[in-house]
């Protein structure tokens, strides 16, 4: 299934946007350093500056206030104090997630002329590699969504990743796995784990055990024991604090658990 093309801005990219297009301050910290061997022009950055607000398309007063999620003075509370931004030996660390400071720094014209992000080329290469990995994972997802056998594999992957819920529709599976691949505000992107989940014995065995538990074929009601329902015979012992499903999976794939996977398959009708 083809994924809709992303909306693209028809406006030309400004030099500022182009220079920092490979940087996501939400994912990692960055360090600004002086270009070449120049003497630092100032150790303390300007506390306010007039700049173009891209939202209003007007020149407005910008200032950095720690803890306030905007650099534009007109959008900030009145009773706040400007935060001092001080360079140390021509270097300035911007912590991961500090989008406001990053925006303020990249708004100062002189700062952008004299300073650059350390290892920006490496950051850009990493971003390009991540983009390629995302495309590969999304393409794999699209392929699996095309038929019932692929959907069955996606159910297995969802179970392993903890994304499964009863009666998930095709659209719900697609949405959940897309979020897992590309990431959300509360979920870190993990396209490689998605790709690695296919043709994986641990993944398929865990999904099998989860299905058997849902169908009532596996019983974890006796403390520290996994049993076939109604037989009263232990399959394996579960260690204190150990997840019962993970414990059974590990046992089933060990030399002591020969035949367990096949029996569970027969119980759920997959033999």
C-alpha positions in Angstrom: 0.0 0.0 0.0 1.5 3.3 -1.0 1.9 5.8 1.8 0.6 9.3 1.1 3.3 11.7 0.0 4.2 14.2 2.7 3.2 17.9 2.3 6.1 19.9 1.1 6.5 23.7 1.6 6.7 25.4 -1.7 8.6 28.3 -0.2 12.4 28.2 -0.7 14.4 27.1 2.3 16.2 29.9 4.1 20.0 29.5 4.7 19.3 29.2 8.4 16.8 26.3 7.9 19.1 24.6 5.4 22.1 24.8 7.6 20.4 23.1 10.6 18.1 20.8 8.7 20.0 17.8 9.9 19.6 18.7 13.6 16.8 17.5 15.9 17.4 19.0 19.3 14.7 16.7 20.7 16.9 13.7 20.0 20.4 14.9 21.1 22.3 17.7 22.6 24.5 19.9 20.4 27.6 22.0 21.0 28.2 25.4 19.2 31.8 26.2 18.6 33.7 29.1 17.0 34.6 28.7 13.4 38.3 28.6 12.8 40.7 30.0 15.4 38.9 33.2 16.0 38.8 35.0 19.3 35.4 34.8 20.9 33.5 38.1 20.0 31.7 37.9 23.3 31.4 35.6 26.3 27.9 36.8 27.1 25.4 36.7 24.3 22.9 39.5 23.6 19.9 39.2 25.9 17.5 40.5 23.3 17.5 40.9 19.5 15.1 42.1 16.8 14.5 39.3 14.3 11.9 38.0 11.9 9.2 35.9 13.5 8.3 33.2 10.9 4.8 32.8 12.3 3.8 36.5 12.0 6.2 37.4 9.2 7.1 40.5 11.2 10.2 41.7 12.9 9.8 41.3 16.6 11.8 41.3 19.8 13.3 37.9 20.6 14.8 36.9 24.0 15.7 33.7 25.8 13.9 32.9 29.0 14.6 29.5 30.5 11.5 27.5 31.0 9.4 29.6 28.6 8.5 27.7 25.4 8.8 30.7 23.1 11.6 33.3 22.3 9.2 36.0 21.2 8.7 38.7 23.8 5.1 39.4 22.8 4.2 35.7 23.5 5.9 35.5 26.9 4.4 36.4 30.3 5.1 39.9 31.4 6.7 39.1 34.7 9.7 37.1 33.6 13.4 37.8 33.7 15.7 37.2 30.7 18.2 34.4 31.1 21.9 35.0 30.5 23.5 32.8 27.9 27.3 32.6 28.5 29.9 31.0 26.2 32.8 29.2 27.8 36.1 29.4 25.8 34.1 29.8 22.6 31.8 26.8 23.2 28.2 26.5 24.2 26.3 23.4 25.1 22.6 23.2 24.2 21.0 20.3 26.2 18.8 17.8 24.5 15.2 19.1 24.4 16.1 22.8 24.9 14.3 23.9 21.7 13.9 27.5 23.0 17.6 28.1 23.5 18.4 26.4 20.1 15.9 28.7 18.4 17.2 31.8 20.0 20.8 31.1 19.1 20.0 30.3 15.5 18.1 33.6 15.3 21.1 35.8 16.1 22.7 36.8 12.8 26.2 37.4 14.1 26.1 34.2 16.1 25.4 32.2 13.0 28.2 34.0 11.1 30.8 33.1 13.7 29.6 29.9 15.3 28.8 26.4 14.0 27.6 23.1 15.4 30.4 20.8 16.3 30.3 17.6 14.1 27.3 18.8 12.1 28.4 16.7 9.1 28.2 13.6 11.3 24.8 14.6 12.7 23.5 15.1 9.1 24.9 11.7 8.0 23.2 10.0 11.0 19.9 11.7 10.1 20.2 10.5 6.5 20.9 7.0 7.6 17.9 7.0 10.0 15.7 8.3 7.1 16.8 5.4 4.9 16.1 3.0 7.7 12.7 4.5 8.3 11.8 4.2 4.6 13.0 0.5 4.6 10.8 -0.3 7.6 7.8 1.5 6.3 8.1 -0.2 2.9 8.2 -3.6 4.8 5.1 -2.6 6.7 3.3 -1.7 3.5 4.2 -5.1 1.9 3.0 -7.0 4.9 -0.3 -5.1 5.0 -1.2 -6.4 1.5 -2.5 -9.9 2.4 -3.7 -12.1 5.2 -0.4 -13.9 5.7 1.4 -10.6 6.1 -1.2 -9.4 8.6 -0.7 -12.5 10.6 3.0 -11.7 10.7 2.2 -8.2 11.8 0.0 -9.5 14.6 3.0 -11.6 15.8 5.2 -8.5 15.7 2.6 -6.4 17.6 2.4 -9.0 20.3 6.1 -9.1 20.7 6.4 -5.3 20.8 3.6 -5.0 23.4 1.3 -3.2 20.9 -1.3 -5.8 20.5 -4.9 -5.6 21.8 -7.8 -7.9 21.1 -9.7 -7.3 17.8 -7.1 -4.9 16.4 -8.2 -3.9 12.9 -5.8 -3.6 9.9 -5.8 0.2 10.3 -5.1 0.0 14.0 -2.1 -2.4 13.3 -0.8 0.0 10.6 -1.2 3.0 12.9 0.5 1.4 15.9 3.4 0.0 13.9 3.9 3.3 12.0 4.2 5.2 15.3 6.7 2.5 16.5 8.8 3.0 13.4 8.9 6.7 13.1 8.3 7.6 16.7 6.0 10.0 18.5 6.3 12.5 21.2 6.1 9.7 23.8 7.6 6.9 21.9 11.1 6.7 20.6 11.5 5.6 16.9 12.8 2.1 16.5 12.7 1.0 12.8 15.5 -1.5 13.3 13.7 -3.4 16.0 10.6 -3.6 13.7 12.7 -5.0 10.8 14.5 -7.5 13.1 11.2 -8.8 14.4 10.5 -10.8 11.3 11.8 -14.4 10.9 12.8 -14.3 14.5 12.2 -17.4 16.7 12.0 -15.5 19.9 9.4 -13.1 18.5 7.2 -15.9 17.0 7.4 -18.0 20.2 6.4 -15.2 22.4 3.4 -14.4 20.2 2.5 -18.1 20.3 2.6 -18.2 24.1 0.6 -14.9 24.3 -2.1 -16.4 22.1 -2.2 -19.6 24.1 -2.6 -17.6 27.3 -5.5 -15.6 25.8 -7.2 -18.8 24.7 -6.8 -20.3 28.2 -4.5 -23.1 27.1 -1.6 -21.9 29.3 -2.1 -21.4 33.0 0.0 -19.0 35.1 -2.3 -18.9 38.1 -0.1 -21.1 40.3 2.7 -18.9 41.7 6.0 -19.4 39.9 4.7 -22.1 37.6 3.6 -22.3 34.0 1.2 -25.2 33.2 -0.9 -26.5 30.4 -4.5 -25.8 31.4 -6.3 -28.7 33.1 -3.2 -31.0 33.2 -1.8 -29.9 36.5 1.7 -30.6 35.3 4.4 -27.9 35.4 5.9 -26.9 32.1 8.6 -24.8 33.8 9.4 -22.9 37.0 9.2 -19.1 36.8 11.9 -17.2 38.8 10.9 -14.6 41.4 10.2 -11.3 39.6 10.5 -12.9 36.2 7.9 -12.2 33.5 5.9 -15.5 33.2 5.6 -15.2 29.4 9.3 -14.5 28.9 10.2 -17.3 31.3 8.1 -19.8 29.3 9.6 -18.6 26.0 13.1 -18.9 27.3 12.4 -22.4 28.5 10.6 -23.5 25.3 13.6 -22.4 23.2 16.2 -24.1 25.5 17.4 -27.7 25.3 15.2 -28.6 28.3 12.0 -27.4 26.5 12.1 -29.6 23.4 8.6 -30.2 22.2 7.0 -27.4 24.2 6.6 -25.1 21.1 5.1 -27.9 19.0 2.6 -28.8 21.8 1.5 -25.2 22.3 1.0 -24.9 18.5 -1.3 -27.9 18.6 -3.3 -26.4 21.4 -3.9 -23.2 19.6 -4.6 -25.0 16.3 -1.4 -24.0 14.4 0.1 -27.5 14.0 
